[in-house]
Amino acid sequence: MSGPRARRYAPPPSVSAGLGTRIRLGDAEPSPHARDVLDAIARIPPGKVMTYGDVAEFVGAGTGRTVGAVLSRYAEDDLPWHRVILSTGEPNPSNPSEALRRLIADVTPLTPSGARVDLAAARWDGSAW
């Protein structure tokens, strides 16, 4: 297709989710729900992971998307954000190469390809360690 009709059906330009959706709230304190999410993530031990949905289930509120929103707004470098992964075993999508580097440093079990976490071996249920 060419001409004006082609422009109408062209997809919008994409924005990297890691850059375009980051909303910084300045010095705003996290809500009680956000604090619960951050506390749960801080408890994930090295070598273990939780999916976004697992974290939501663990805190008893929200969804995987709300967990992702909390991470994008409030995660600091000392939070083990890399231990929260997609349900497919893929690393955190905002910075997958850094997340994989950190997962490897944590000695997290990966699939033979090394691109995903072996969820059967690494998934943490929130129990004491």
The first five atom37 places (N, CA, C, CB, O) and aatype in JSON, in Angstrom:
{
  "aatype": [12, 15, 7, 14, 1, 0, 1, 1, 18, 0, 14, 14, 14, 15, 19, 15, 0, 7, 10, 7, 16, 1, 9, 1, 10, 7, 3, 0, 6, 14, 15, 14, 8, 0, 1, 3, 19, 10, 3, 0, 9, 0, 1, 9, 14, 14, 7, 11, 19, 12, 16, 18, 7, 3, 19, 0, 6, 13, 19, 7, 0, 7, 16, 7, 1, 16, 19, 7, 0, 19, 10, 15, 1, 18, 0, 6, 3, 3, 10, 14, 17, 8, 1, 19, 9, 10, 15, 16, 7, 6, 14, 2, 14, 15, 2, 14, 15, 6, 0, 10, 1, 1, 10, 9, 0, 3, 19, 16, 14, 10, 16, 14, 15, 7, 0, 1, 19, 3, 10, 0, 0, 0, 1, 17, 3, 7, 15, 0, 17],
  "atom_mask": [
    [1, 1, 1, 1, 1],
    [1, 1, 1, 1, 1],
    [1, 1, 1, 0, 1],
    [1, 1, 1, 1, 1],
    [1, 1, 1, 1, 1],
    [1, 1, 1, 1, 1],
    [1, 1, 1, 1, 1],
    [1, 1, 1, 1, 1],
    [1, 1, 1, 1, 1],
    [1, 1, 1, 1, 1],
    [1, 1, 1, 1, 1],
    [1, 1, 1, 1, 1],
    [1, 1, 1, 1, 1],
    [1, 1, 1, 1, 1],
    [1, 1, 1, 1, 1],
    [1, 1, 1, 1, 1],
    [1, 1, 1, 1, 1],
    [1, 1, 1, 0, 1],
    [1, 1, 1, 1, 1],
    [1, 1, 1, 0, 1],
    [1, 1, 1, 1, 1],
    [1, 1, 1, 1, 1],
    [1, 1, 1, 1, 1],
    [1, 1, 1, 1, 1],
    [1, 1, 1, 1, 1],
    [1, 1, 1, 0, 1],
    [1, 1, 1, 1, 1],
    [1, 1, 1, 1, 1],
    [1, 1, 1, 1, 1],
    [1, 1, 1, 1, 1],
    [1, 1, 1, 1, 1],
    [1, 1, 1, 1, 1],
    [1, 1, 1, 1, 1],
    [1, 1, 1, 1, 1],
    [1, 1, 1, 1, 1],
    [1, 1, 1, 1, 1],
    [1, 1, 1, 1, 1],
    [1, 1, 1, 1, 1],
    [1, 1, 1, 1, 1],
    [1, 1, 1, 1, 1],
    [1, 1, 1, 1, 1],
    [1, 1, 1, 1, 1],
    [1, 1, 1, 1, 1],
    [1, 1, 1, 1, 1],
    [1, 1, 1, 1, 1],
    [1, 1, 1, 1, 1],
    [1, 1, 1, 0, 1],
    [1, 1, 1, 1, 1],
    [1, 1, 1, 1, 1],
    [1, 1, 1, 1, 1],
    [1, 1, 1, 1, 1],
    [1, 1, 1, 1, 1],
    [1, 1, 1, 0, 1],
    [1, 1, 1, 1, 1],
    [1, 1, 1, 1, 1],
    [1, 1, 1, 1, 1],
    [1, 1, 1, 1, 1],
    [1, 1, 1, 1, 1],
    [1, 1, 1, 1, 1],
    [1, 1, 1, 0, 1],
    [1, 1, 1, 1, 1],
    [1, 1, 1, 0, 1],
    [1, 1, 1, 1, 1],
    [1, 1, 1, 0, 1],
    [1, 1, 1, 1, 1],
    [1, 1, 1, 1, 1],
    [1, 1, 1, 1, 1],
    [1, 1, 1, 0, 1],
    [1, 1, 1, 1, 1],
    [1, 1, 1, 1, 1],
    [1, 1, 1, 1, 1],
    [1, 1, 1, 1, 1],
    [1, 1, 1, 1, 1],
    [1, 1, 1, 1, 1],
    [1, 1, 1, 1, 1],
    [1, 1, 1, 1, 1],
    [1, 1, 1, 1, 1],
    [1, 1, 1, 1, 1],
    [1, 1, 1, 1, 1],
    [1, 1, 1, 1, 1],
    [1, 1, 1, 1, 1],
    [1, 1, 1, 1, 1],
    [1, 1, 1, 1, 1],
    [1, 1, 1, 1, 1],
    [1, 1, 1, 1, 1],
    [1, 1, 1, 1, 1],
    [1, 1, 1, 1, 1],
    [1, 1, 1, 1, 1],
    [1, 1, 1, 0, 1],
    [1, 1, 1, 1, 1],
    [1, 1, 1, 1, 1],
    [1, 1, 1, 1, 1],
    [1, 1, 1, 1, 1],
    [1, 1, 1, 1, 1],
    [1, 1, 1, 1, 1],
    [1, 1, 1, 1, 1],
    [1, 1, 1, 1, 1],
    [1, 1, 1, 1, 1],
    [1, 1, 1, 1, 1],
    [1, 1, 1, 1, 1],
    [1, 1, 1, 1, 1],
    [1, 1, 1, 1, 1],
    [1, 1, 1, 1, 1],
    [1, 1, 1, 1, 1],
    [1, 1, 1, 1, 1],
    [1, 1, 1, 1, 1],
    [1, 1, 1, 1, 1],
    [1, 1, 1, 1, 1],
    [1, 1, 1, 1, 1],
    [1, 1, 1, 1, 1],
    [1, 1, 1, 1, 1],
    [1, 1, 1, 1, 1],
    [1, 1, 1, 1, 1],
    [1, 1, 1, 0, 1],
    [1, 1, 1, 1, 1],
    [1, 1, 1, 1, 1],
    [1, 1, 1, 1, 1],
    [1, 1, 1, 1, 1],
    [1, 1, 1, 1, 1],
    [1, 1, 1, 1, 1],
    [1, 1, 1, 1, 1],
    [1, 1, 1, 1, 1],
    [1, 1, 1, 1, 1],
    [1, 1, 1, 1, 1],
    [1, 1, 1, 1, 1],
    [1, 1, 1, 0, 1],
    [1, 1, 1, 1, 1],
    [1, 1, 1, 1, 1],
    [1, 1, 1, 1, 1]
  ],
  "atom_positions": [
    [[0.82, -1.17, 0.0], [0.0, 0.0, 0.0], [0.87, 1.24, 0.0], [-0.94, 0.0, 1.19], [1.97, 1.26, 0.55]],
    [[0.36, 2.27, -0.63], [1.08, 3.53, -0.61], [0.1, 4.67, -0.42], [1.91, 3.72, -1.9], [-1.11, 4.45, -0.46]],
    [[0.6, 5.86, -0.23], [-0.26, 7.03, -0.07], [-0.81, 7.15, 1.34], [0.0, 0.0, 0.0], [-0.31, 6.51, 2.26]],
    [[-1.85, 7.97, 1.5], [-2.39, 8.24, 2.83], [-2.94, 6.99, 3.52], [-3.48, 9.27, 2.73], [-2.87, 6.86, 4.74]],
    [[-3.49, 6.08, 2.72], [-4.06, 4.87, 3.31], [-2.99, 4.05, 4.02], [-4.75, 4.03, 2.22], [-3.25, 3.46, 5.07]],
    [[-1.8, 4.0, 3.45], [-0.71, 3.24, 4.07], [-0.36, 3.81, 5.44], [0.53, 3.24, 3.16], [-0.07, 3.05, 6.37]],
    [[-0.38, 5.12, 5.57], [-0.04, 5.73, 6.85], [-1.09, 5.41, 7.91], [0.09, 7.24, 6.7], [-0.76, 5.23, 9.08]],
    [[-2.33, 5.32, 7.51], [-3.4, 5.06, 8.46], [-3.24, 3.69, 9.11], [-4.76, 5.16, 7.78], [-3.57, 3.52, 10.28]],
    [[-2.73, 2.72, 8.37], [-2.59, 1.36, 8.87], [-1.2, 1.03, 9.4], [-2.94, 0.39, 7.81], [-0.95, -0.09, 9.85]],
    [[-0.32, 1.98, 9.35], [1.03, 1.74, 9.87], [0.98, 1.66, 11.39], [2.01, 2.86, 9.41], [0.29, 2.46, 12.03]],
    [[1.7, 0.72, 11.97], [1.7, 0.63, 13.43], [2.39, 1.84, 14.04], [2.4, -0.68, 13.9], [3.27, 2.44, 13.41]],
    [[2.01, 2.21, 15.24], [2.67, 3.34, 15.89], [4.11, 3.0, 16.2], [1.92, 3.75, 17.17], [4.45, 1.82, 16.37]],
    [[4.96, 4.0, 16.28], [6.35, 3.71, 16.65], [6.4, 3.13, 18.06], [7.23, 4.98, 16.55], [5.68, 3.58, 18.95]],
    [[7.25, 2.14, 18.24], [7.3, 1.5, 19.56], [8.27, 2.24, 20.46], [7.71, 0.02, 19.44], [9.19, 2.92, 20.02]],
    [[8.02, 2.09, 21.73], [8.89, 2.66, 22.75], [9.29, 1.51, 23.64], [8.18, 3.82, 23.56], [8.45, 0.71, 24.05]],
    [[10.56, 1.41, 23.95], [11.03, 0.34, 24.81], [10.32, 0.42, 26.16], [12.56, 0.42, 25.0], [10.28, 1.48, 26.78]],
    [[9.76, -0.7, 26.6], [9.06, -0.72, 27.88], [10.0, -0.35, 29.02], [8.45, -2.09, 28.14], [9.56, 0.2, 30.04]],
    [[11.26, -0.63, 28.86], [12.2, -0.3, 29.91], [12.44, 1.19, 30.04], [0.0, 0.0, 0.0], [12.85, 1.66, 31.1]],
    [[12.19, 1.95, 28.98], [12.42, 3.38, 29.04], [11.12, 4.17, 29.03], [13.28, 3.82, 27.88], [10.96, 5.11, 29.82]],
    [[10.2, 3.81, 28.17], [9.0, 4.6, 27.98], [7.98, 4.5, 29.09], [0.0, 0.0, 0.0], [7.16, 5.41, 29.23]],
    [[8.0, 3.45, 29.88], [6.99, 3.31, 30.92], [7.51, 3.61, 32.31], [6.44, 1.93, 30.89], [6.75, 3.51, 33.28]],
    [[8.74, 3.96, 32.44], [9.28, 4.27, 33.76], [8.69, 5.58, 34.25], [10.84, 4.35, 33.73], [8.88, 6.63, 33.64]],
    [[7.98, 5.5, 35.34], [7.4, 6.68, 35.95], [8.04, 6.87, 37.3], [5.84, 6.57, 36.07], [7.89, 6.02, 38.19]],
    [[8.73, 7.92, 37.46], [9.37, 8.21, 38.75], [8.47, 9.17, 39.51], [10.81, 8.8, 38.55], [8.02, 10.19, 38.98]],
    [[8.23, 8.84, 40.75], [7.33, 9.64, 41.56], [8.09, 10.55, 42.52], [6.39, 8.74, 42.34], [7.57, 10.94, 43.56]],
    [[9.3, 10.88, 42.16], [10.09, 11.75, 43.02], [10.35, 11.09, 44.35], [0.0, 0.0, 0.0], [10.8, 9.94, 44.42]],
    [[10.07, 11.82, 45.4], [10.31, 11.31, 46.74], [9.06, 10.67, 47.36], [10.8, 12.43, 47.63], [9.02, 10.42, 48.56]],
    [[8.06, 10.41, 46.53], [6.81, 9.82, 47.05], [7.09, 8.45, 47.66], [5.75, 9.71, 45.93], [7.83, 7.64, 47.1]],
    [[6.48, 8.22, 48.79], [6.62, 6.93, 49.47], [5.73, 5.89, 48.8], [6.27, 7.06, 50.98], [4.65, 6.22, 48.32]],
    [[6.18, 4.65, 48.75], [5.34, 3.59, 48.18], [4.07, 3.4, 49.02], [6.13, 2.26, 48.11], [4.07, 3.6, 50.23]],
    [[3.01, 3.0, 48.36], [1.76, 2.69, 49.04], [1.97, 1.43, 49.9], [0.58, 2.48, 48.02], [2.99, 0.75, 49.74]],
    [[1.04, 1.12, 50.8], [1.18, -0.12, 51.58], [1.29, -1.36, 50.67], [-0.02, -0.29, 52.53], [2.08, -2.26, 50.95]],
    [[0.51, -1.4, 49.59], [0.6, -2.54, 48.66], [1.98, -2.58, 48.02], [-0.5, -2.45, 47.57], [2.6, -3.65, 47.94]],
    [[2.47, -1.43, 47.55], [3.79, -1.39, 46.93], [4.87, -1.81, 47.92], [4.09, 0.02, 46.39], [5.8, -2.52, 47.55]],
    [[4.75, -1.4, 49.17], [5.72, -1.78, 50.19], [5.7, -3.3, 50.39], [5.42, -1.06, 51.53], [6.75, -3.92, 50.53]],
    [[4.48, -3.9, 50.41], [4.38, -5.36, 50.54], [5.06, -6.07, 49.38], [2.9, -5.79, 50.62], [5.75, -7.07, 49.57]],
    [[4.87, -5.55, 48.17], [5.51, -6.14, 46.99], [7.03, -6.05, 47.1], [5.03, -5.44, 45.69], [7.73, -7.03, 46.87]],
    [[7.52, -4.88, 47.45], [8.98, -4.69, 47.58], [9.56, -5.57, 48.68], [9.3, -3.22, 47.86], [10.65, -6.13, 48.52]],
    [[8.84, -5.7, 49.78], [9.31, -6.57, 50.87], [9.35, -8.03, 50.44], [8.42, -6.41, 52.1], [10.29, -8.76, 50.78]],
    [[8.34, -8.47, 49.68], [8.31, -9.85, 49.2], [9.48, -10.12, 48.27], [6.98, -10.15, 48.49], [10.13, -11.16, 48.36]],
    [[9.75, -9.19, 47.38], [10.86, -9.36, 46.43], [12.19, -9.39, 47.17], [10.85, -8.22, 45.38], [13.08, -10.15, 46.8]],
    [[12.32, -8.59, 48.2], [13.56, -8.55, 48.97], [13.83, -9.89, 49.66], [13.51, -7.43, 50.01], [14.98, -10.2, 49.97]],
    [[12.8, -10.67, 49.91], [12.95, -11.96, 50.6], [13.33, -13.11, 49.67], [11.67, -12.3, 51.32], [13.7, -14.18, 50.15]],
    [[13.24, -12.93, 48.36], [13.56, -14.02, 47.44], [15.05, -14.35, 47.57], [13.2, -13.64, 45.95], [15.9, -13.48, 47.33]],
    [[15.39, -15.58, 47.95], [16.8, -15.91, 48.18], [17.59, -16.05, 46.87], [16.91, -17.2, 48.98], [17.0, -16.3, 45.82]],
    [[18.9, -15.9, 46.95], [19.74, -16.12, 45.77], [19.52, -17.53, 45.21], [21.23, -15.91, 46.11], [19.38, -18.49, 45.96]],
    [[19.5, -17.62, 43.9], [19.29, -18.91, 43.24], [17.83, -19.28, 43.06], [0.0, 0.0, 0.0], [17.52, -20.31, 42.46]],
    [[16.93, -18.44, 43.57], [15.49, -18.68, 43.46], [14.84, -17.51, 42.75], [14.85, -18.91, 44.85], [15.39, -16.41, 42.72]],
    [[13.66, -17.73, 42.19], [12.91, -16.69, 41.49], [11.42, -16.81, 41.8], [13.15, -16.77, 39.96], [10.95, -17.84, 42.28]],
    [[10.71, -15.75, 41.52], [9.25, -15.75, 41.53], [8.81, -15.06, 40.25], [8.67, -15.04, 42.82], [9.47, -14.14, 39.77]],
    [[7.69, -15.49, 39.71], [7.13, -14.78, 38.57], [6.39, -13.56, 39.11], [6.17, -15.7, 37.72], [6.14, -13.44, 40.31]],
    [[6.06, -12.66, 38.22], [5.29, -11.48, 38.62], [3.99, -11.91, 39.29], [5.0, -10.56, 37.41], [3.6, -11.36, 40.32]],
    [[3.31, -12.89, 38.71], [2.07, -13.4, 39.29], [2.28, -14.07, 40.62], [0.0, 0.0, 0.0], [1.44, -13.95, 41.51]],
    [[3.4, -14.78, 40.78], [3.72, -15.4, 42.07], [3.83, -14.35, 43.17], [5.04, -16.19, 41.97], [3.33, -14.56, 44.28]],
    [[4.47, -13.23, 42.87], [4.63, -12.17, 43.87], [3.26, -11.62, 44.25], [5.54, -11.04, 43.33], [2.99, -11.41, 45.43]],
    [[2.39, -11.38, 43.27], [1.05, -10.87, 43.55], [0.28, -11.85, 44.43], [0.29, -10.61, 42.24], [-0.39, -11.44, 45.38]],
    [[0.38, -13.13, 44.11], [-0.3, -14.14, 44.92], [0.28, -14.2, 46.33], [-0.18, -15.52, 44.25], [-0.46, -14.34, 47.3]],
    [[1.58, -14.08, 46.44], [2.25, -14.13, 47.74], [1.79, -12.99, 48.65], [3.76, -14.08, 47.55], [1.54, -13.21, 49.84]],
    [[1.68, -11.77, 48.09], [1.26, -10.64, 48.93], [-0.25, -10.59, 49.1], [1.74, -9.32, 48.32], [-0.76, -9.85, 49.94]],
    [[-0.97, -11.39, 48.31], [-2.42, -11.49, 48.47], [-3.21, -10.37, 47.84], [0.0, 0.0, 0.0], [-4.37, -10.16, 48.2]],
    [[-2.61, -9.64, 46.9], [-3.33, -8.55, 46.24], [-2.63, -8.21, 44.93], [-3.41, -7.31, 47.15], [-1.44, -8.47, 44.75]],
    [[-3.4, -7.63, 44.03], [-2.85, -7.17, 42.77], [-2.68, -8.29, 41.76], [0.0, 0.0, 0.0], [-3.18, -9.4, 41.94]],
    [[-1.97, -7.96, 40.71], [-1.71, -8.88, 39.6], [-0.24, -8.79, 39.23], [-2.62, -8.56, 38.37], [0.51, -7.98, 39.78]],
    [[0.16, -9.62, 38.29], [1.52, -9.52, 37.78], [1.83, -8.14, 37.22], [0.0, 0.0, 0.0], [2.94, -7.64, 37.36]],
    [[0.84, -7.53, 36.6], [1.05, -6.18, 36.05], [1.28, -5.15, 37.14], [-0.15, -5.77, 35.2], [2.12, -4.26, 36.99]],
    [[0.55, -5.27, 38.25], [0.76, -4.3, 39.33], [2.13, -4.51, 39.97], [-0.35, -4.42, 40.39], [2.77, -3.54, 40.4]],
    [[2.58, -5.75, 40.03], [3.93, -6.02, 40.54], [4.96, -5.35, 39.63], [4.19, -7.56, 40.64], [5.91, -4.73, 40.11]],
    [[4.78, -5.48, 38.32], [5.69, -4.84, 37.38], [5.67, -3.33, 37.52], [0.0, 0.0, 0.0], [6.72, -2.68, 37.43]],
    [[4.49, -2.76, 37.76], [4.39, -1.31, 37.94], [5.14, -0.88, 39.2], [2.93, -0.87, 38.03], [5.84, 0.14, 39.19]],
    [[5.0, -1.64, 40.27], [5.72, -1.31, 41.51], [7.22, -1.37, 41.26], [5.32, -2.28, 42.66], [7.95, -0.47, 41.68]],
    [[7.68, -2.42, 40.6], [9.12, -2.53, 40.3], [9.61, -1.36, 39.46], [9.41, -3.85, 39.58], [10.68, -0.81, 39.73]],
    [[8.85, -0.97, 38.46], [9.3, 0.1, 37.58], [9.33, 1.45, 38.29], [8.41, 0.19, 36.36], [10.1, 2.33, 37.91]],
    [[8.51, 1.61, 39.32], [8.46, 2.9, 40.01], [9.4, 2.99, 41.21], [7.06, 3.17, 40.47], [9.95, 4.06, 41.48]],
    [[9.6, 1.88, 41.93], [10.27, 1.97, 43.21], [11.53, 1.11, 43.37], [9.33, 1.61, 44.25], [12.21, 1.23, 44.38]],
    [[11.85, 0.26, 42.42], [13.0, -0.63, 42.59], [14.3, 0.15, 42.68], [13.06, -1.64, 41.45], [14.57, 1.04, 41.87]],
    [[15.09, -0.2, 43.65], [16.43, 0.37, 43.82], [17.43, -0.73, 43.5], [16.63, 0.93, 45.28], [17.07, -1.9, 43.41]],
    [[18.68, -0.35, 43.32], [19.7, -1.33, 42.95], [19.9, -2.43, 43.98], [21.01, -0.62, 42.72], [20.28, -3.54, 43.63]],
    [[19.64, -2.13, 45.26], [19.86, -3.16, 46.27], [18.71, -4.17, 46.34], [20.06, -2.52, 47.62], [18.82, -5.18, 47.03]],
    [[17.6, -3.9, 45.65], [16.49, -4.85, 45.59], [16.8, -5.91, 44.53], [15.14, -4.12, 45.26], [17.23, -5.56, 43.43]],
    [[16.61, -7.18, 44.83], [16.92, -8.22, 43.83], [15.84, -8.32, 42.75], [17.09, -9.59, 44.52], [15.2, -9.37, 42.6]],
    [[15.63, -7.24, 42.0], [14.61, -7.15, 40.97], [14.75, -8.23, 39.91], [14.65, -5.79, 40.32], [13.77, -8.63, 39.29]],
    [[15.98, -8.69, 39.7], [16.25, -9.69, 38.67], [15.65, -11.06, 39.01], [17.74, -9.83, 38.47], [15.54, -11.92, 38.14]],
    [[15.26, -11.25, 40.27], [14.68, -12.53, 40.69], [13.18, -12.59, 40.43], [14.95, -12.76, 42.16], [12.54, -13.58, 40.76]],
    [[12.62, -11.55, 39.84], [11.22, -11.54, 39.42], [11.23, -11.66, 37.89], [10.46, -10.22, 39.9], [11.78, -10.82, 37.19]],
    [[10.61, -12.73, 37.41], [10.72, -13.07, 35.99], [9.33, -13.29, 35.38], [11.59, -14.32, 35.79], [8.32, -13.33, 36.08]],
    [[9.32, -13.43, 34.08], [8.07, -13.75, 33.37], [7.68, -15.21, 33.62], [8.22, -13.49, 31.85], [8.53, -16.02, 33.98]],
    [[6.42, -15.52, 33.45], [5.94, -16.89, 33.68], [6.53, -17.89, 32.69], [4.43, -16.94, 33.6], [6.42, -19.1, 32.89]],
    [[7.15, -17.4, 31.63], [7.81, -18.26, 30.65], [9.23, -18.62, 31.06], [7.82, -17.59, 29.3], [9.89, -19.44, 30.41]],
    [[9.7, -18.01, 32.15], [11.08, -18.22, 32.59], [12.03, -17.18, 32.04], [0.0, 0.0, 0.0], [13.21, -17.17, 32.38]],
    [[11.52, -16.3, 31.19], [12.37, -15.25, 30.63], [12.68, -14.21, 31.7], [11.69, -14.59, 29.4], [11.87, -13.97, 32.59]],
    [[13.86, -13.59, 31.61], [14.25, -12.62, 32.63], [13.43, -11.34, 32.55], [15.72, -12.29, 32.49], [12.68, -11.11, 31.6]],
    [[13.58, -10.52, 33.56], [12.92, -9.23, 33.65], [13.08, -8.48, 32.33], [13.5, -8.39, 34.82], [14.2, -8.26, 31.87]],
    [[11.96, -8.08, 31.7], [12.04, -7.51, 30.36], [12.61, -6.1, 30.29], [10.7, -7.5, 29.76], [12.96, -5.64, 29.2]],
    [[12.72, -5.4, 31.41], [13.24, -4.04, 31.34], [14.75, -4.01, 31.09], [12.92, -3.29, 32.62], [15.27, -3.04, 30.54]],
    [[15.45, -5.07, 31.49], [16.89, -5.16, 31.25], [17.29, -6.64, 31.27], [17.69, -4.34, 32.33], [17.95, -7.08, 32.21]],
    [[16.9, -7.4, 30.25], [17.11, -8.85, 30.29], [18.57, -9.28, 30.37], [16.5, -9.46, 29.09], [18.88, -10.26, 31.05]],
    [[19.47, -8.58, 29.71], [20.87, -9.01, 29.76], [21.45, -8.82, 31.16], [21.71, -8.24, 28.72], [22.2, -9.67, 31.64]],
    [[21.13, -7.71, 31.81], [21.61, -7.48, 33.17], [20.95, -8.46, 34.14], [21.35, -6.03, 33.61], [21.6, -8.97, 35.06]],
    [[19.65, -8.73, 33.93], [18.95, -9.68, 34.79], [19.59, -11.06, 34.67], [17.45, -9.75, 34.43], [19.81, -11.72, 35.69]],
    [[19.9, -11.51, 33.45], [20.55, -12.81, 33.27], [21.93, -12.83, 33.92], [20.67, -13.15, 31.78], [22.32, -13.83, 34.53]],
    [[22.68, -11.75, 33.78], [23.99, -11.67, 34.41], [23.87, -11.86, 35.92], [24.67, -10.33, 34.09], [24.66, -12.59, 36.52]],
    [[22.89, -11.19, 36.52], [22.7, -11.29, 37.97], [22.17, -12.67, 38.37], [21.74, -10.2, 38.45], [22.56, -13.2, 39.41]],
    [[21.3, -13.24, 37.56], [20.79, -14.59, 37.85], [21.92, -15.61, 37.82], [19.69, -14.98, 36.85], [21.98, -16.5, 38.66]],
    [[22.81, -15.48, 36.86], [23.96, -16.37, 36.77], [24.86, -16.19, 37.99], [24.76, -16.1, 35.46], [25.35, -17.17, 38.56]],
    [[25.07, -14.94, 38.41], [25.88, -14.68, 39.6], [25.23, -15.28, 40.85], [26.08, -13.17, 39.79], [25.93, -15.67, 41.78]],
    [[23.9, -15.35, 40.87], [23.17, -15.97, 41.99], [23.17, -17.49, 41.92], [21.73, -15.47, 42.01], [22.68, -18.15, 42.84]],
    [[23.72, -18.07, 40.84], [23.73, -19.51, 40.57], [22.28, -20.03, 40.47], [24.5, -20.27, 41.7], [21.93, -21.07, 41.02]],
    [[21.47, -19.28, 39.74], [20.09, -19.66, 39.48], [20.07, -20.69, 38.36], [19.23, -18.41, 39.11], [20.7, -20.48, 37.33]],
    [[19.36, -21.8, 38.54], [19.28, -22.8, 37.47], [18.63, -22.23, 36.2], [18.5, -24.03, 37.95], [17.54, -21.66, 36.25]],
    [[19.32, -22.41, 35.1], [18.81, -21.96, 33.8], [18.53, -23.16, 32.91], [19.81, -20.99, 33.11], [18.99, -24.27, 33.18]],
    [[17.76, -22.92, 31.86], [17.52, -23.97, 30.86], [18.83, -24.2, 30.1], [16.36, -23.58, 29.88], [19.74, -23.38, 30.18]],
    [[18.94, -25.32, 29.36], [20.18, -25.59, 28.63], [20.61, -24.45, 27.69], [20.02, -26.85, 27.83], [21.81, -24.26, 27.47]],
    [[19.66, -23.7, 27.14], [20.03, -22.6, 26.24], [20.63, -21.43, 27.0], [18.8, -22.13, 25.46], [21.33, -20.6, 26.42]],
    [[20.37, -21.36, 28.31], [20.89, -20.26, 29.12], [20.1, -18.98, 28.98], [0.0, 0.0, 0.0], [20.49, -17.96, 29.55]],
    [[19.0, -18.99, 28.24], [18.22, -17.78, 28.01], [17.03, -17.65, 28.96], [17.72, -17.76, 26.59], [16.42, -16.58, 29.05]],
    [[16.7, -18.73, 29.65], [15.55, -18.73, 30.55], [15.9, -19.42, 31.85], [14.34, -19.42, 29.89], [16.84, -20.22, 31.93]],
    [[15.11, -19.1, 32.86], [15.27, -19.76, 34.15], [14.53, -21.09, 34.11], [14.74, -18.86, 35.32], [13.44, -21.18, 33.54]],
    [[15.11, -22.11, 34.7], [14.45, -23.41, 34.85], [13.49, -23.27, 36.03], [15.51, -24.59, 35.08], [13.88, -23.43, 37.18]],
    [[12.23, -22.98, 35.72], [11.25, -22.71, 36.77], [11.03, -23.91, 37.69], [9.93, -22.31, 36.16], [10.78, -23.73, 38.88]],
    [[11.11, -25.11, 37.16], [10.9, -26.29, 38.0], [11.96, -26.37, 39.1], [10.94, -27.57, 37.13], [11.67, -26.86, 40.2]],
    [[13.16, -25.91, 38.83], [14.24, -25.98, 39.8], [14.4, -24.7, 40.62], [15.54, -26.28, 39.09], [14.87, -24.75, 41.76]],
    [[14.01, -23.55, 40.07], [14.34, -22.28, 40.72], [13.15, -21.54, 41.33], [15.0, -21.38, 39.74], [13.34, -20.58, 42.07]],
    [[11.94, -21.97, 41.04], [10.77, -21.23, 41.54], [10.67, -21.33, 43.06], [9.47, -21.77, 40.9], [10.75, -22.41, 43.63]],
    [[10.5, -20.17, 43.7], [10.41, -20.1, 45.15], [8.96, -19.86, 45.54], [11.33, -18.98, 45.71], [8.27, -19.04, 44.93]],
    [[8.5, -20.57, 46.55], [7.09, -20.46, 46.96], [6.9, -19.52, 48.14], [6.55, -21.83, 47.32], [5.78, -19.4, 48.64]],
    [[7.94, -18.88, 48.59], [7.83, -17.94, 49.7], [8.07, -18.57, 51.05], [0.0, 0.0, 0.0], [7.98, -17.89, 52.08]],
    [[8.37, -19.84, 51.07], [8.63, -20.51, 52.35], [10.0, -20.1, 52.88], [8.55, -22.05, 52.2], [10.84, -19.58, 52.15]],
    [[10.19, -20.34, 54.14], [11.47, -19.99, 54.77], [12.61, -20.74, 54.1], [11.44, -20.29, 56.28], [12.41, -21.85, 53.6]],
    [[13.76, -20.17, 54.09], [14.93, -20.82, 53.51], [15.98, -20.87, 54.52], [15.42, -20.12, 52.28], [17.07, -21.38, 54.24]]
  ]
}
